[in-house]
Amino acid sequence: MSKRSPPKPKPTIAEKSHVSPSKPQLSAEKDASITSDWRRGLRVAIVLALLSAGFTAYRQFITTNTTQGRVILPESYALCTAERGKVYTVEEKAPNTDCILVGHDRVLAATSYESLYDIWEEIQDEAIRKFYGNEPKAKKALTVYSTPPGSIIVPGLADAHAHLIEYGFKVQLPLDTAQSLEDILDTLEDYVKAHPDIEADPDRWIRGMGWDQTRWKDWSGEFPTAEHLASRSLLAARPIALSRVDGHAMWVSPRVIELTKESQPGHKWPSDDEIEGGSIVRDSDGNPTGVFIDTAMDIIPVPPHDEEEMEEFALRAFNDALSVGLTSVHDASSMSSEMIDVYTKLADEGSLSIRVYAMASPETHSEKRLERYGEDGRLDVTSVKIFTDGALGSWGAALLEPYSDNPDTSGLMRTSEAKLEEIVKKVWDDGWQVNIHCIGDRANKAVLDIYERLLSNSSDDALQASTERRPRIEHAQIMQVEDLARAGKLGVITSVQPTHATSDMWYAETRLGPDRIKGAYAYQTLLQSSPRKVLPLGSDFPVEGINPLLGFYASTTRLDVHGNSPHGDKGWYTSERLTRMQALKGMTLDAAYAAFAETDWGSLARGKKADFVVLDRDIMDEEAVPAAAILETKVLATVVDGRVAFGKL
């Protein structure tokens, strides 16, 4: 972190907003006669008066002094909450305060009403000493903004595991709201009819994402087939490829099956033994029925997105992320060099409106390392994403024992344990952070075994080595009870997605049985096992919704959005709930720690980036905002680098 210097003063818009220029207006003689205590009291009175009575004036100001509806902020300003203690800093020593003081792109202070002007005075004294020959007239008045009554300020929210470009793709043709097969078919037909160019071209591929057969009404839970897509005349002959909600299975039309077979050597289907880490769902004659799982999806000749499409998808994702308070996203699908090239281009242009911590692939990582890259320094590519297994919903999560509801399978290891260790060791030795997708207990055990060997070989102090290298397990969804503790003992970061628990809880115990479920979605246990009490939270969007408050709600209630669970309205396995403060830390400071960025953002403290969010209600107060009301929360403003990126202050 670079040493901070006070920003060079610029003309203020103080006279146009509710700002206290009290000290500059006092004569030198009168000022000298005022005692320190009285002066402090005057300042506090002014600030409190502005906060309680000046908000109307502020609203009037922002309607006439905006660019595209946003406040033209001065280089330095303060933002205070209408009620005391409603700035949640996520700093252990001072978790609550009243105001944040911003200079350029940094937090100059998170402070009380009483101390705000004293701190500003000290900053001004240093500024005039350095730049203006100690000329008192060069001091600038402080512009003070206030938030609406009832609102709070929190650090910029982060998603520790998501898929930005896939999100932008998914919203083009979303299938996740479908409650039945008929809903899917209706949505596809409506999409074709709404796009005349697609309707007129029967060879144009139709791609979508989000179907989940476990949610369909009047459906027994099995996978759909190609013939289901062919049951509508408008769709029958078209190439259609639809990713399951978790991205680990693809449902295709008869035309895609034809094209895929034609693309295979000798026009013959490979056997499952020839597809490492994947499978094709087949009929009794061995022919594909229309669903390809995990690595088997790779043989489908789906046209790739071009650069223009990926840029469009990324920009849509950035905008939607800002609208829900996200200022940082760990992108777990930027594994192709083409995707990283898109982020690099946007960063060069200054179009990266959020911070992107992109995970490269084991194949391309050596070419793509970037740190604080771009016009605003918002792009990092210093970690590698590696897959081990599939997903629970498609019976692809690798388990140590067969599935309780499907004894014919124990899931899939996409790569053998021996080959996986070779890949991990190569990336580790190259000096990259290693982030490994693990859903099932077999996958998690295999990766912990690998990490334990690497950490032991790296240092006599494995825990210190893990602090330096920060190995991650992405999802850590189903673990043996002993491995929950082992992850903590090793200092391995477990990056989890609370909405997975509340989405999967309706079938998870059926899949796993009553014993294995004890080590599944065990968030409080993982947090308490962590030596640094770190548990980064994410959503895996677009697998789940992009709004981080969905995860905040899920982690603290263990209920679905309707207030239900298999255990009733008290929540599912409630001992694994997080507190609201733990959840906020998980989606701010813990996520920053998982990206080696805890000294630069993730909390509101002096010297850190001025990334923060204004929420319209106090989600940290359980009495004021009961659980159900969390989901009604609105983002009033999202600020990145001290500038408003969404909404209004």
Salt bridges, closest charged atoms under 4 A:
ASP31 OD2 - LYS23 NZ 3.85
GLU75 OE2 - LYS10 NZ 3.88
GLU91 OE2 - LYS608 NZ 3.86
ASP98 OD2 - ARG84 NH1 3.37
ASP105 OD2 - LYS609 NZ 2.65
GLU114 OE2 - ARG84 NH2 2.71
ASP118 OD2 - ARG40 NH2 2.99
ASP118 OD1 - ARG43 NH1 2.30
GLU121 OE2 - LYS23 NZ 3.19
GLU121 OE2 - LYS139 NZ 3.08
ASP125 OD1 - LYS139 NZ 2.79
GLU126 OE2 - LYS130 NZ 3.44
ASP176 OD2 - LYS170 NZ 3.05
GLU182 OE1 - ARG232 NH2 2.63
ASP186 OD1 - ARG232 NH1 2.94
GLU189 OE1 - ARG232 NH1 2.84
ASP197 OD2 - ARG204 NH1 3.24
ASP212 OD2 - ARG215 NE 3.09
ASP212 OD1 - ARG244 NH2 2.86
ASP246 OD2 - ARG244 NH1 2.48
GLU258 OE1 - ARG255 NH1 2.93
ASP272 OD1 - ARG282 NH2 3.22
GLU276 OE1 - LYS419 NZ 3.99
ASP294 OD1 - HIS248 ND1 2.61
ASP294 OD1 - ARG414 NH1 3.24
GLU309 OE1 - HIS305 ND1 3.71
GLU311 OE2 - LYS345 NZ 2.90
ASP320 OD2 - ARG316 NE 2.90
ASP341 OD1 - LYS368 NZ 2.65
GLU349 OE2 - LYS345 NZ 2.76
GLU371 OE2 - ARG369 NE 3.51
ASP380 OD1 - ARG372 NH1 3.05
ASP389 OD1 - HIS437 NE2 3.42
ASP405 OD2 - ARG511 NH1 2.68
GLU417 OE2 - ARG442 NE 3.00
GLU421 OE1 - ARG453 NH2 2.85
ASP429 OD2 - LYS425 NZ 2.79
ASP430 OD2 - HIS365 NE2 2.93
ASP430 OD2 - LYS426 NZ 2.68
ASP449 OD2 - LYS445 NZ 3.09
ASP449 OD1 - ARG486 NH1 2.91
GLU452 OE1 - ARG486 NH1 2.77
GLU474 OE1 - HIS161 ND1 2.79
GLU474 OE2 - ARG472 NE 2.73
ASP483 OD1 - ARG486 NE 3.01
ASP515 OD1 - LYS518 NZ 3.95
ASP540 OD1 - HIS161 NE2 3.24
ASP540 OD1 - HIS163 NE2 2.64
ASP540 OD2 - HIS500 NE2 3.12
GLU544 OE2 - HIS500 ND1 3.04
ASP590 OD1 - LYS585 NZ 2.59
GLU598 OE1 - ARG470 NH1 2.84
ASP600 OD1 - ARG106 NH1 2.56
ASP600 OD2 - ARG372 NE 3.85
ASP611 OD2 - ARG355 NE 2.73
ASP616 OD1 - ARG617 NE 3.04
ASP618 OD2 - LYS86 NZ 2.62
GLU632 OE1 - ARG617 NH1 3.47
ASP641 OD1 - ARG355 NH2 2.69
ASP641 OD2 - ARG378 NH2 2.85
ASP641 OD1 - LYS609 NZ 3.32
